[in-house]
Amino acid sequence: MSKRAVIFLNGNPPSDDLAEKIDFGDAFVVCADGAYDYASKFCRPDLLVGDFDSLSSEADESVCIERVPVKKDFTDSQLAVHRAVENGCDTIDIYGAFGGRRDHELVNYSLLALADRLGAAAVLRGEEGDVAFVTPSRPFSARLEKGATVSLVPYSDNVHILYTKGLLFEAADVSVDKTEIFTTSNVVSGDAVEYRLTCGTALLLYENRRIRT
């Protein structure tokens, strides 16, 4: 049975409008360090992890806390992903990944690859758009609003696209590398968008005007 996690990071917090749309359901909720300051206002996290160098509020007694040393070779965000997977989650929505320190924001994109390596599918959720991780074994398929912008950016050195569907500019049996990226600023034109790769890994950035079914 699939189990979901919702992770909050210490970047730009979701707006009230976006926070209201988060489907917590029976999700396992994790806060990384200072993210607890904003997330605790609209949910009750199950787990708070970090070295707490950016946490300004005191956690509720009902929240499980894992404190790690400030001197470490991993980020609090990476730890949050590990703990979500260890708790049986194979689908992860991550908020607060954008904004804040530039190095942290760039590293947060790699959380998608980390989750994939651990056997989970993760998506970075933001105000203007979402970012998913696409691999040969993890294709992308979703209903998105027509007219929304979609961009595929190679994460590995080379990516081979078997085919795409539902886009204004379709691609089939083509390769993309980090120096010749022609798969940006595409437009949703069909009822459903699909990307399938035969090799390589890629980040898929798309406007989050997602059609809920």
C-alpha positions in Angstrom: 0.0 0.0 0.0 1.3 3.4 -0.9 2.1 5.8 1.9 2.5 9.6 1.5 4.8 12.1 3.2 4.6 15.8 3.3 7.9 17.5 4.1 8.4 21.2 5.0 11.8 22.8 4.4 13.2 26.2 5.6 12.9 28.0 2.3 10.0 30.3 1.3 7.0 29.0 3.2 3.8 28.2 1.2 1.3 31.0 1.1 -2.0 30.7 3.0 -3.7 29.8 -0.3 -1.3 27.1 -1.1 -1.2 25.7 2.4 -5.0 25.4 2.3 -4.7 23.1 -0.7 -2.2 20.7 0.9 -3.8 17.3 1.2 -2.5 16.0 4.6 -5.0 13.1 4.9 -3.0 10.3 6.6 0.3 11.7 5.4 3.5 11.4 7.5 4.5 15.1 8.1 8.1 16.0 8.6 9.6 19.4 9.3 13.2 20.2 8.7 14.5 22.6 11.4 13.1 26.1 11.1 10.3 25.0 8.8 8.4 24.1 12.0 8.0 27.8 12.7 5.5 28.2 9.9 4.2 24.7 9.3 3.0 24.3 12.9 0.5 27.1 12.3 -1.5 25.0 9.9 -0.7 21.3 10.7 0.7 19.1 13.4 4.0 17.6 12.2 4.7 14.0 13.2 8.5 14.6 13.2 10.9 17.5 13.5 14.5 16.9 12.5 17.6 19.1 12.3 20.4 20.7 14.2 17.9 23.5 15.1 20.2 26.4 14.2 17.2 28.1 12.5 14.4 27.1 14.8 12.9 30.0 16.8 9.8 28.4 18.3 9.4 25.5 20.8 8.0 22.3 19.4 4.8 20.9 20.8 5.2 18.0 23.2 3.3 15.7 20.9 5.9 16.1 18.1 8.7 13.5 17.8 12.0 15.3 17.7 15.3 14.2 16.3 18.2 16.5 17.0 21.5 16.1 15.1 24.9 17.8 15.5 25.5 21.2 13.8 28.7 19.7 12.4 27.5 17.1 9.9 28.0 16.0 6.3 24.3 16.1 5.3 21.6 18.7 5.3 18.5 18.7 7.5 16.5 18.4 4.3 18.3 15.2 3.2 17.6 13.8 6.7 13.9 14.6 6.3 13.7 12.6 3.1 15.5 9.6 4.6 13.2 9.6 7.6 10.1 9.8 5.4 11.2 6.8 3.4 12.2 4.9 6.5 8.7 5.4 7.7 7.4 3.6 4.7 6.5 6.5 2.5 6.9 6.1 -1.3 5.3 9.4 -2.3 6.7 12.7 -1.0 5.5 16.2 -1.5 8.1 18.8 -0.5 7.3 22.4 0.4 9.6 25.3 1.2 12.4 24.0 -1.1 12.6 27.3 -3.0 14.1 30.6 -1.9 16.4 31.2 1.1 20.1 30.5 0.7 21.0 29.8 -2.9 23.2 26.8 -2.1 20.4 25.2 -0.1 17.9 25.8 -2.9 20.2 24.1 -5.5 20.8 21.2 -3.2 17.1 20.8 -2.6 16.7 19.9 -6.3 18.9 16.9 -5.6 16.3 15.7 -3.0 14.3 14.4 -5.9 17.2 12.2 -7.0 17.8 11.1 -3.4 14.2 10.1 -3.0 14.3 8.2 -6.3 17.4 6.3 -5.2 15.6 5.4 -1.9 12.6 4.1 -3.9 10.2 7.0 -3.5 8.7 9.6 -5.9 9.2 13.1 -4.7 7.9 16.4 -6.0 9.0 19.9 -5.0 5.8 22.0 -4.6 5.9 25.8 -5.0 3.8 28.9 -5.6 4.5 29.2 -9.3 5.2 25.6 -10.2 6.3 22.1 -9.2 9.4 20.1 -10.0 9.4 16.3 -10.6 12.1 13.8 -11.3 11.9 11.8 -14.5 13.8 8.5 -15.2 13.3 5.6 -17.5 11.6 3.7 -14.7 9.7 6.7 -13.4 8.0 8.4 -16.3 5.9 11.5 -15.9 2.2 11.5 -16.6 -0.4 14.1 -15.4 -3.3 16.1 -16.4 -2.2 19.8 -16.6 -4.2 22.8 -17.6 -3.8 23.7 -21.3 -1.5 26.6 -21.8 0.7 25.8 -18.8 4.5 25.9 -19.3 6.5 22.7 -19.0 10.3 22.4 -19.2 12.5 19.3 -19.1 16.1 20.0 -17.9 18.7 17.2 -17.9 19.9 16.2 -14.5 22.4 13.6 -15.8 24.8 14.5 -18.5 22.7 13.0 -21.3 19.0 12.2 -21.5 17.2 10.3 -24.3 13.5 11.0 -24.8 11.5 8.1 -26.1 8.5 10.3 -26.6 6.4 13.0 -25.2 2.6 13.6 -25.4 0.2 16.4 -24.8 2.6 19.2 -25.7 2.7 21.9 -28.4 6.2 20.7 -29.4 6.4 17.0 -29.3 9.7 15.0 -29.1 10.5 11.4 -30.1 13.7 9.5 -30.1 15.9 12.5 -29.4 18.8 13.2 -27.0 19.3 16.2 -24.8 22.5 17.2 -22.9 23.4 20.0 -20.5 24.9 22.1 -23.3 22.0 21.9 -25.8 18.8 22.1 -23.9 16.0 22.6 -26.3 13.2 21.1 -24.1 12.4 24.3 -22.1 9.3 26.5 -22.3 7.1 23.9 -23.9 3.3 24.4 -23.6 0.6 21.9 -22.6 -1.8 21.4 -25.5 -3.5 18.0 -24.8 -5.6 16.5 -22.2 -2.6 14.8 -20.5 1.1 15.3 -20.5 3.5 12.4 -20.7 7.3 12.1 -20.8 9.1 8.8 -21.2 12.9 8.4 -21.2 15.1 5.5 -22.2 18.2 6.7 -20.5 19.3 9.5 -18.2 17.5 11.5 -15.5 15.8 14.9 -15.8 14.1 17.6 -13.8 10.6 18.4 -15.1 9.4 21.9 -14.1 5.8 22.7 -14.7 3.3 25.3 -13.8 1.1 24.0 -11.0 -2.2 24.9 -12.6 -2.8 21.2 -12.1 -6.3 19.7 -12.9 -7.4 17.7 -9.8 -9.3 14.5 -10.5 
